[in-house]
Amino acid sequence: SISCPPLSHDPLLLPSLPAKLINGGIAGLIGVSCVFPIDLAKTRLQNQQNGSRLYTSMSDCLIKTIRSEGYFGMYRGSAVNLTLVTPEKAIKLAANDFFRQYLSKDGQKLTLVKEMLAGCGAGTCQVIVTTPMEMLKIQLQDAGRIEAQRKLMPETVVPGTVPTKSPTAMQLTRELLKEKGIAGLYKGLGATLLRDVPFSIIYFPLFANLNDLGKRGAEGPAPFYVSFLAGCLAGSTAAVAVNPVDVIKTRIQSMNRGSTEETYSGVTDCISKIMKNEGPSAFLKGAYCRALVIAPLFGIAQVVYFFGVGEYILSFLPGN
C-alpha cells in the first residue's frame, strides 16, 4: 500500500514546488467559490462615479443584482477567476516561499526587511497572471451595472456603447487581442503592480509573525486555527491598506462607462480626477468588501498549506 508522507505543518516551508502549486491552486478555487459575489459587489461599488450611483452598499448591490440578473448573476466573471486563480495563487505563494528560502541563511529566521523583500518578489511575479485575469473579470462583473444603468438611468449611458448581450471571456479576449494585441490584456499593469507588490510586502511578513505568536514552543508548529486566523487578519489588513490603488486599477481597467463617467489615461490622471470629482473618500470605495474577500481567501490558503493537501495528493503518484 502507498503510505501518505508526513503532512507539513509550516505553511511557509513545504518540501516541494509541485506541492506548493497544488496547495495554492486548491486554496484559490475554494476561496473564490466562497467569496466571489462579494468581489463582484466590490467591483461595481468601486466603478460607481458621481451622478451614476445605483448601489448604496454591498448588500444593496447584491440584492439588486439577484433581482435583475438572478442568483447566478452574482457569479459573472467567476469562470475567468476559477480558471486563472490556480496559477495566480500558486505563483504568489510559491514565489514567496522561494524568495524566503533564497534570502534565509542556514535556516535562520528572516529579518523584517528580508521578509518584505520576499513579499515584493512574490507580488511582482504574480502580475503575469493577475493583470489579464482582472482585466477580463472586471469587464464581466461590471457589465450588469452598465446594463442596469441603461434600463434605470438611460441618460447616463452613451448610445451604442453598451452591448445588449454581455460578451463572454473568450469574446473579450479575442476583441482585445485583435484591437490592441497582447498589451490589451495587460492594460492597468502598472496599477496592478502598485497594488500587488505593497500587498505582498505587508501580507507575508505580517502573516509569518502572527503565525509565530501561536506556535507551540520555539520549534513547534502553530495550530491550524492560528494559521487560519493569521491568514485572515494579515489578508484583510493588507487589503484595506492597498484599497486606494485597487480603486485606481479597477477604474483604469474598465472599458465601458456611462456618459457622465470619467475616462482615465493612467494612474496619475485617475488619481487627480478622483480627487477633483469625488474627493479622497472615493479611494476607500469597496474597502470592506475587499477585506471580506481577501481575509477568507488567505485564511483558507494557509489552512490548505497547514494540512499538506498537495503532499497528500502527490503521495498517490508513481514514484512517491
C-alpha positions in Angstrom: 0.0 0.0 0.0 1.0 3.6 -0.6 1.7 5.5 2.6 0.9 9.2 3.0 4.0 11.3 3.7 4.1 13.4 6.8 1.9 16.4 6.4 3.6 19.7 6.5 2.6 22.0 9.4 4.5 25.0 8.4 2.7 26.9 5.7 5.9 28.7 4.6 8.2 25.7 4.4 6.7 23.0 2.1 9.0 20.3 0.8 8.4 20.6 -3.0 7.3 23.1 -5.6 4.6 20.8 -7.0 3.0 20.6 -3.5 3.1 24.4 -3.2 1.4 24.8 -6.6 -1.3 22.3 -5.8 -2.0 23.8 -2.3 -2.1 27.3 -3.8 -4.4 26.2 -6.6 -6.9 24.3 -4.3 -7.0 27.2 -1.8 -7.7 29.6 -4.6 -10.5 27.6 -6.1 -12.2 27.1 -2.7 -11.8 30.7 -1.7 -13.0 32.2 -5.0 -16.1 29.9 -5.0 -17.0 31.2 -1.5 -16.4 34.9 -1.8 -16.9 35.8 -5.5 -20.3 37.6 -5.0 -18.6 40.0 -2.5 -15.9 40.6 -5.1 -18.5 41.4 -7.7 -20.1 43.9 -5.3 -16.7 45.5 -4.7 -16.0 46.0 -8.4 -19.4 47.6 -9.0 -19.2 49.9 -6.0 -15.7 51.0 -7.0 -16.7 51.8 -10.5 -19.6 54.0 -9.5 -19.0 57.6 -10.0 -20.9 60.7 -9.0 -24.2 61.0 -11.0 -24.4 57.3 -11.8 -24.8 55.6 -8.4 -27.0 52.6 -8.5 -25.9 50.9 -5.3 -25.7 52.3 -1.7 -23.8 49.4 -0.1 -22.6 45.8 -0.6 -25.9 44.3 0.5 -27.9 46.7 -1.7 -25.7 45.8 -4.7 -26.1 42.0 -4.1 -29.9 42.3 -3.6 -30.3 44.4 -6.8 -28.1 42.0 -8.7 -30.2 39.0 -7.7 -33.4 40.8 -8.6 -32.2 41.9 -12.1 -29.8 39.1 -13.1 -30.8 36.2 -10.9 -28.7 34.3 -8.4 -26.0 33.3 -10.9 -25.7 37.0 -11.8 -23.5 37.3 -8.7 -21.1 34.9 -10.3 -20.5 36.9 -13.5 -16.8 36.5 -14.4 -16.2 33.7 -11.9 -15.2 31.3 -14.7 -12.2 33.5 -15.5 -11.2 33.7 -11.9 -11.7 29.9 -11.3 -9.6 29.2 -14.4 -6.7 31.6 -13.6 -6.8 31.8 -9.8 -4.9 28.5 -9.6 -1.8 29.7 -11.4 -2.1 33.1 -9.8 -2.3 32.0 -6.2 0.2 29.2 -6.9 2.7 31.7 -8.3 2.2 34.1 -5.4 2.6 31.6 -2.6 5.4 29.5 -4.3 7.3 32.7 -5.3 7.2 34.0 -1.7 8.4 30.6 -0.4 11.2 30.6 -3.0 12.4 34.1 -2.1 12.2 33.3 1.7 14.4 30.3 1.2 16.8 32.2 -1.0 17.2 35.0 1.4 17.5 32.9 4.5 21.0 31.9 5.7 21.3 28.4 7.2 17.6 28.3 8.0 17.8 31.3 10.3 14.7 33.5 10.9 14.4 36.2 8.3 14.7 39.8 9.3 11.6 42.0 8.6 13.4 43.7 5.7 14.1 40.3 4.0 10.5 39.2 4.7 9.3 42.3 2.9 11.7 41.7 0.0 10.4 38.1 -0.4 6.8 39.5 -0.4 7.9 42.1 -3.0 9.3 39.3 -5.2 6.1 37.3 -4.9 3.8 40.3 -5.8 6.0 41.1 -8.8 5.8 37.5 -10.1 2.1 37.1 -9.8 1.0 40.1 -12.0 1.9 37.9 -15.1 -1.4 36.1 -14.5 -3.2 38.7 -12.3 -3.4 41.5 -14.8 -5.2 39.7 -17.7 -7.3 37.8 -15.2 -8.5 41.0 -13.5 -8.9 42.8 -16.9 -11.4 40.2 -18.1 -13.1 39.7 -14.8 -13.8 43.4 -14.3 -15.5 43.7 -17.7 -17.8 40.7 -17.0 -18.5 41.8 -13.4 -19.3 45.4 -14.3 -21.5 44.5 -17.4 -24.5 44.1 -15.1 -24.0 47.6 -13.6 -23.9 49.1 -17.1 -26.9 47.2 -18.2 -28.8 48.3 -15.1 -27.8 51.9 -15.9 -29.1 51.6 -19.4 -32.5 50.5 -18.1 -32.9 52.6 -15.0 -30.7 55.7 -15.8 -30.7 55.9 -19.6 -29.4 59.5 -19.5 -26.1 58.3 -18.1 -25.3 55.8 -20.9 -23.7 56.8 -24.2 -25.9 55.4 -27.1 -24.4 52.4 -28.8 -21.6 51.9 -26.2 -23.4 49.2 -24.1 -23.9 45.8 -25.8 -27.4 44.4 -25.5 -25.9 41.0 -24.7 -23.0 40.5 -22.3 -19.8 39.3 -24.0 -18.0 36.1 -22.9 -14.5 36.0 -21.6 -13.3 34.4 -24.9 -15.1 37.1 -27.0 -13.4 39.8 -24.8 -10.0 38.2 -25.2 -10.3 37.9 -29.0 -11.5 41.5 -29.2 -8.7 42.8 -27.1 -6.0 40.8 -28.9 -7.4 41.9 -32.3 -7.6 45.6 -31.5 -4.6 46.1 -29.2 -2.6 42.9 -29.2 -1.2 41.3 -26.0 -1.0 44.8 -24.5 -4.8 45.0 -24.4 -4.9 42.2 -21.8 -2.2 43.9 -19.8 -4.0 47.3 -19.5 -3.5 48.5 -16.0 -0.3 46.5 -15.4 1.3 49.5 -13.6 -1.6 49.9 -11.3 -1.7 46.1 -10.7 2.0 46.2 -9.7 1.3 49.2 -7.4 -1.4 47.2 -5.7 0.0 43.6 -5.5 3.6 44.4 -4.6 2.7 46.5 -1.5 0.0 43.9 -0.6 2.6 41.1 -0.6 5.1 43.3 1.3 2.5 43.8 4.0 0.8 40.4 4.0 3.6 37.8 4.1 5.7 39.3 6.9 2.6 40.1 8.9 1.3 36.5 8.5 4.6 35.0 9.4 4.9 37.0 12.6 1.3 36.5 13.6 1.6 32.8 12.9 4.8 32.6 15.0 2.8 34.0 18.0 0.7 30.9 18.1 3.4 28.3 17.8 3.7 25.5 20.4 7.1 26.2 21.8 10.1 27.5 20.0 10.1 24.9 17.2 6.6 23.5 17.3 4.0 24.4 14.6 1.1 26.7 15.2 -2.3 25.0 15.4 -4.3 25.2 12.1 -6.8 27.7 13.6 -3.9 30.0 14.4 -2.7 29.8 10.7 -6.3 30.5 9.6 -6.8 33.5 11.8 -3.3 34.8 11.0 -4.1 34.5 7.2 -7.5 36.2 7.7 -6.1 39.1 9.7 -3.0 39.7 7.6 -5.0 39.4 4.4 -7.7 41.9 5.5 -5.1 44.3 6.8 -3.1 44.3 3.6 -6.3 44.5 1.5 -7.6 47.7 3.2 -4.1 49.2 3.1 -3.9 48.9 -0.7 -7.6 49.6 -1.4 -6.9 53.1 -2.9 -4.7 51.5 -5.6 -7.3 48.8 -6.2 -9.9 51.5 -6.9 -7.5 53.1 -9.4 -6.8 49.8 -11.0 -10.5 48.9 -11.4 -11.3 52.3 -12.9 -8.4 52.1 -15.4 -9.2 48.6 -16.5 -12.9 49.2 -17.0 -13.7 49.6 -20.7 -17.4 50.5 -20.7 -18.7 53.7 -19.0 -21.7 55.9 -18.7 -21.8 59.3 -20.4 -21.3 61.1 -17.1 -18.4 58.9 -16.0 -14.8 59.9 -16.4 -12.2 58.0 -18.5 -8.6 57.8 -17.4 -5.3 57.8 -19.3 -3.2 56.4 -16.5 -2.5 56.2 -12.8 -1.7 59.9 -12.1 -4.7 61.1 -14.3 -7.0 58.7 -12.4 -5.8 60.0 -9.0 -6.2 63.6 -9.9 -9.7 63.2 -11.4 -11.0 61.1 -8.5 -9.6 63.7 -6.0 -11.2 66.5 -8.0 -14.6 65.0 -8.7 -15.2 62.6 -5.8 -12.8 63.5 -3.0 -10.4 61.3 -1.0 -13.2 59.1 0.4 -13.7 57.6 -3.1 -10.4 55.7 -2.6 -12.0 53.7 0.1 -14.9 52.5 -2.0 -15.3 48.8 -1.6 -12.7 48.6 1.1 -14.8 46.5 3.5 -15.9 44.3 0.6 -12.2 43.7 -0.3 -11.4 42.8 3.3 -14.2 40.3 3.3 -13.0 38.8 0.1 -9.3 38.6 0.9 -9.5 37.5 4.6 -11.1 34.1 3.9 -9.1 33.6 0.7 -5.8 33.7 2.5 -7.1 32.1 5.7 -8.2 29.1 3.6 -4.9 29.1 1.7 -2.9 28.8 5.0 -5.2 26.0 6.3 -4.7 24.1 3.0 -0.9 24.6 3.4 -1.1 23.5 7.1 -2.8 20.2 6.3 -0.5 19.5 3.4 -3.2 18.7 0.9 -0.7 19.0 -2.0 1.7 16.5 -0.4 -1.2 14.1 0.2 -2.3 14.2 -3.5 1.3 13.8 -4.7 1.8 10.7 -2.5 -0.5 8.7 -4.8 1.6 9.4 -7.9 4.0 6.7 -9.1 7.5 7.2 -7.6 6.3 8.8 -4.4 
